[in-house]
Amino acid sequence: MKIVLAQQNYHIGNFEENTQKIIGAIRAAKEQGADLVVFSELAVCGYPPRDFLEFEDFIQACYRSVDLISEHADSIGVIVGAPARNPAPQGKDLFNAAWLLYEGRIQGVVHKTCLPTYDVFDEYRYFEPAYQWNVLPFKGKRIALTICEDIWNLGDNPLYRHCPMDELITQQPDIMINISASPFDYDHDEDRKEVIRANVLKYKLPMLYCNTVGSQTEIVFDGGSLVYDRLGNLVCEMKYFEEDTALIDLDGPAFTQTSLKEPLRVSQLGKEMRVSRQHDPQAILGYLTDEHNISQIYDALLLGIRDYFGKMGFSKAILGSSGGIDSAVTLCLACRALGPGNVRAVLMPSTFSSSHSVSDALQLSANLGNPHDTIPIKNIYEAFLTTLEPVFHGLPFSLAEENIQSRSRGNLLMAIANKFGYILLNTSNKSELATGYGTLYGDMAGGLSVLGDVYKMQVYALARYINREREVIPENILHKAPSAELRPDQKDSDSLPDYEILDKVLYQYIEKRQGPREIIAQGLDESLVNRVLKMVNSNEYKRNQFCPIIRVSSKAFGVGRRVPIVGKYLG
């Protein structure tokens, strides 16, 4: 049997485009002589559809698309993901389903069993878990068809009480097929391989795994669909961060291996894989800035920017260019994703801006070839001070005056964005957002956060990665001390611990969910740890008002991290 895996980029709720893309892949698979073509989880409507699933009109559109796709599933089988209604009065009204279409009609429907509710997932809000399990016969093969999370319930500490493959294996299937919408984070691709291989070794069947690709607001799907033979050998690994197809011949030489290349300890698997692997605290920075991880983050951010603009119908971006590392990396990524001509940089020097910051920002735009403007804010700032003088009563210079500068810049950027139809890209990094080192309605303004899930030390690593072939970002930007330049001789280190230490603490607390005792026990200063964790928790109100953040880690700020704003814990 010949099977095509179609790894595609869908647009949530864009039924016409999604359906035509699926039909196009069906036609191509027919031309290749395939017997079956496989698409990803909820391909018809896009993943995650979230509260769109509460609209009957949305569900009807899903069913119409399935009917149209089935017309093209005449001489070829099609497995595609779409919601399915629950006919029983008990439970949720919908299943997350995989549909087998052939000979112009529905041959079988499989329901997802394991419905994730951790991190960015909230499937049990909408879907009822499966309550029956059956293999699907197709052209002499018995297919054990599962959906994404259904294959993750392995190991010594499983997250769910029920494992669908344990039911399906009793029906003597010949092959496992899993359709997924598995998001990217920078160590998740290896987790997937281990999980799929563990299933293969446990059930002694080959597995074809079809993942989606593309970005949906903050969540990036990296593709990387996989095929393993029954012995656990990797047969096919599809492209990452782009659409791809692969033709798999189950009767070909790739499936006749007689030896296992790499052993796997299944006991490694379990709930901890959804958190992230354990790392030596002294090696955290090396892990965070590892070149392989940074290259993946780079590709994910490009896809996140490109799809956010493309799917929203926008083409042009604007950002404030300060001559600092964060705005420099954001500008480089935006120019690469959208084209330099579509990214406008605005330099807004104040009385406290250094001359090299302006010259560095100008040199960066010259290197990239993007349009740029210089708008000094001195007069605007002084006008604010004059207006506020009767209210401020001659009180000393403080954070209020610093934030006036930042908010003046935010106002200018938004004015230009409104006038010309730009989307403002925010340049704050994860270290700053974590500690509240930013100004609401000022440098925290924006329609999309590019670096909000990237720690400061990772930003530097991204800059070095961007400069790997030639100097795009001026070296001076990489080597000068970080500063907001809102008062004389200001440095980030005046308000924050050194980023090399800060990022270690933040990673342990945010990604690893380690408490103060555990972090201090790793050799970090007690007062520093307590100070940092207090900053993180007391600034949740700022992050709650922040724009969408492109997610690249296992725990990003935003929809996947639900922390009370009004709380006392470590605050």
Protein Blocks (a to p, Z undefined) as FASTA:
>chain_A
ZZddddddddehilmlmmmmmmmmmmmmmmnopabdcddehklnopaekjmlmpmklmmm
mmmmmmmmmmmmmmbccddddddddfbfghcfbdcdddddeehiafbdcddfbdcfehjb
cfkmmmccdfbdcdddeehiacdddehjlmmmgcjkdfbfbdfklmmmmnopabdcdddd
ddddfklmmmmmmmmmmmmmmnopacdddddeddehjaccekjpacddfkopafbdcdeh
iacdddddfkbmklmccbdfbdcdfklgcjklmnopcddfklmmmmmmomklmmmmmmmm
mmmmmmmmmmnopabdcdddehiaklmmmmmmmmmmnopklpccdddddfklcfklmmmm
mmmmmmnopacddddfklmmmmmmmmmmmmnnopacdfklmmmmmmmmmmmmmmmmmmno
pacddfbdfklmmnopacehilmgcjbdfklmccfklmmmmmmmmmmmbcfbgfklmmmc
cdehlaghiafklmpccfklmmmmmmmmmmnopafklmmmnopafklmmmmmmmmmmmmm
mmmmpccdddfbfbdghjklccdfbdcehZZ
